[in-house]
């Protein structure tokens, strides 16, 4: 049972660290699609989102 708990803790830790890295350290340009950005901003890339 202890091994199962360790596995769950490590999975949760990896998910949390991955979220923090994605949220704060990776540029937002990696996760924005070109089609939705142009429709949301109108003409050109205003960078408002």
Secondary structure, DSSP 4 states (H G I P E B T S, - for coil): -HHHHHHHHHHHHHHHHHHHIIIIIS-GGGS--HHHHHHHH-SS-----
